[in-house]
């Protein structure tokens, strides 16, 4: 795997550090997918689970979209890969689901997240609310939550990648 990641500076200010750790974990997920075919990326971890690397990337595209577009910026941005009828739709893959398309959508959501977060300070409260709880958050909470979300799923990605081709590492 050659996708280079950058660790945040050890003496950076809080925002730079939070953004750095979030980018590090985004890069980690991309690294786990690097060099695999669409078929490998669609392969499920272990039955009966539908969990796959491509599904994780689709999931994180929707997570980025939900927190940064809908909650932070109060943008009308419906889910990309799941629905009320199929709440785990991001993990229900077909032959038509490709890395090229999924990666492009994920990167577009990351860029939208960066554009929206640039308008807020760490203590600023979201313009939108969580769709189930109605809660509002500050940007600091969103960054911390997204780091946690990526870190948890990167652990899944480690195991899936090892099962596919034996590759291990951070």
PEJO-V568228 format. One record per helix or strand of 2 or more residues. SS is the DSSP state (helix for helix, strand for strand). FROM is the first residue (numbers start at 1). LEN is the number of residues. If there is no record, write none. Layout:
BEGIN
ss->{SS;SS}
from->{FROM;FROM}
len->{LEN;LEN}
END
This chain:
BEGIN
ss->{helix;helix;helix;helix;helix;helix}
from->{14;38;53;89;99;139}
len->{20;5;20;3;19;27}
END
